[in-house]
Amino acid sequence: MASETSCDGHMNEYMIYRHEKLSLLHLLRLLIFRRHLISCEFVESSSSVAGRLEGVPTDFITVLTCALQKILSAIRMPMKWIGRVIEFLVNLLSLNGGVRGLFWNVITVSVVIPRRGAANFRSLIAQLDGRTDLHKSSSWIHNFPLMDTLTGLGETDPLDLSTMAAKVAYENYAYIKNTVTNHWKMHFVGFYSCWNKFLEDKTTQAYIFCNKPEEADLIVLAFRGTEPFNARDWSTDVDLSWLSMGKLGNVHLGFLKALGLQDETDYQKGFPKDLSWSDDKPVAYYVLRDALRTLLKKHSNAKIVVTGHSLGGALAALFPSLLALHEENDILDAIYAVMTYGQPRVGDVTFKKYMESILSKRYYRMVYRYDIVPRVPFDKPPTALFKHCGTCIYYDGWYERQALIDDSPNPNYIDLKYAIPVYLNGLGDLVKALLLGETQGREFKEEFFSILYRASWLILPGVASHSPRDYVNGGRLARITGKDS
């Protein structure tokens, strides 16, 4: 059994939901009889946490989360292969010029077969938004409080660059390198596929690039986010498990594992200051930290932007906190901004205060309307204590208005008073998407696959609002209005 106290005297507190041990009988007991959560076989916690939650009945939020994770676990492989088939078919059509082009290529025996890993192979995210070029017009980033102007970037807008970098992070190595090098005219540093000890797989991807190979002004680190048909990613997003990280507070366990956690009950063993790893099993936090160290030695005046969409946004937010934990001040001081898009919650109120103390006004979190992912994991005391941090930039209306606010409305997504607005939002987005190319220009015209995706509002409107396309459009079209009163 793990020690309850770390070497610095801090209590090793944790709470872990083992959804693989969860049965239908467990769910029925929790839902009908409101059995005490801490007594359930699928819940593990430190003794101090068990003491605080003694006698606390299970709430609906916890049951819903556990049920979702159990369902996602059951459909993981079918979901994966359905996604693969859809991805192949959509690429087959796009590479052959659509249905008519494919028909002609079949007749002429010149069909282009999609090759996963090729520079022209696009994930479902890129099929939703195939734009690769940067926007030249200045955005509203200059309205961000205390945000300094970056020099040396010419016409490049750092907000648009970070949004595009977060979107492109979903793609394969060849696609990313081609985009950075040939479309953005920047210097590609590296693509990193990193090992998750607990999932025994390379589940964390990120890449780094600079604005130029010598005397760079900007270094960008972008994390890959939640893939549409990756059940593990979705299960991680909603997970309520957490680990106390000392002065950092309680932090989402799944995101810690994605960055390379080594021990799920002791944060000091989980994230020592230095760690050795094998070349075939690189550990995300340490590999990326070392890469940034090396780059800052070469580009001493460069600033760093850390970005990501969805799960990638959570990792982008968590990465600087680990740097602070290990007193990596050279890297921390070089961070120009952390910009996340559709990011889930990462930690508790202590983590919120810690992040805001180390990043001040350099952490901005964009939320597009009723995007479901920023509303998870749920914030429902006493068992779910997750809070958002940073400044929320909320896209209210179809890129017509933006507000600096503390958090987005309908924070847990399941508030019934928002049921009608959420569905009207989905319908409105679908209708306006049909017109956007005419009203805003050709680059905003949406293709059939993107329109079809927007139609998912009929089933789950919060998913339709999660597309990176809306975050790219938001950065290019929205106007900032200041903090809501």
C-alpha positions, 0 to 999 in steps of 0.5 A: 500500500502506498504511503499516505505522506510524501517526503515533504510532509504533504498528504498523498491524497487521491481519488480514482474511479476504476470504471473497468470494475464498474458493473450494471449492478453497481450503477443501479445501486448508486442510482436507486439506493444512493449508496455511499460512493466511498464504499463502492468497489470501483472507487479507490481513495486515500484514507484522508479522502475516504474520511471526508467523504464518509457518509456522502451519498452518490449524486446523479453527476457521478453516476452519469460520468461512471455510466458514460465511461463504462459505455465508452469502454465497451464501444472503444474498438467498434468506435475506433474502426468505424472512425477508420472506415469513415476517415478512409472513405472521406479521404477516398472521395476528397483525393479523387475529386468527389463522387463524380471524380471517383467514378471517372477514376474507377473507369480510367483505372486511376483511383488515388488510394488514401495512405494513412501517414501521407502528407495529403491524408487528412483526419476527420478534423481536417476534413471538417476544416481543410484550411492550412494558410494563415490569416493576414488580417490583425485579430483582437488579440491586442485587446487581451489585458497585459498581452504584449505585442510580439515583434518579428512576426511580420503579418503573422497574427499569434492568435490565428497561428495558435488556433491553426496550430491546435487544429493541425495537431490532429494530423500526421507527421507528414501533414504537419511538417508540410503545413508548417514548412510550405504553408506557414513558411516556418521552421519545423522542429519535431513531432512527438508521439509519447508513451502513456504508462497506464494505457501502455500505448503512445496516446499523447502527440505534440509538435514544436515549430519556430517562426524561423530556423535562426534567431527565432522570435517565437516557439510554438508547442501544440498538443493533439486533442480529443479525436472524434472516434477515440473512446479513450480520449472522451473517457479521459475528458469526463473522468472524475479521478484526481491526484493531489499535486502538493501546492498545485492542488488536486489535478485531473488524473487522466491528463497527468497520465497523458503527460507522463505520470509514473505513479497515480497515488504519489505525485513526487514519484509520479513526476520527479524533476528528472526521469530517464526513458527509452527511445521507444517510450518517450515521456511527454512532459520530459521530452517536450521540456528538454526540447524547449530548453534546447531551443531557448539556448539557441534562441535566447530572445524567443517567446513560447506559445503553448496551445491545444484544442480539447484534450490538447488544451488541457495538456497545454494548461497543465504543462506550465504548472509542471514546469513551475513545480520543478522550478523551470523558470527559464522556460516559464519566463519565456512563455508569451501565452497559453491559448486553449480552445474547447478545453476541459477542466483540469484541476480544483480551485487551488490549481486555479489560483496556482495557475493564475499566479504563475501565468498572470494574464498570459492564459486565455481559454476560448469557448465557443457557445455551448461546446460540451467539452469545456463543461466536463469534467463536471463541477459538482461538490463534494465529489467533483471539484473541478474548476476552470482557470485563466481568462475565458473568451466566450464566443457569444453568437455566431462570431458577432461578439466576444466577452471576457468572462469568468466562465461560460454559461451552463457550466455542467451542460445538463441544466434543463433551463438551457435545453432550448437555447442549446438546440436553437444554437445548433440549428442556428449554426447549421443555417448560418454555415450555409451562408457564411461563404457568401457573407464573409468570403470564400475562405469561410465557405463550408464543405458538405462534410462540415455541414453534415457534422453540424447536423449532429446538433439533432443528437448532441448539440454540444458536440457540433459546437466543438469543431476547431473550425468555429475556433478558427472562425472566431479568431478571424471574425469575432469582436471583443467587447470586454468583461460582462457585468 
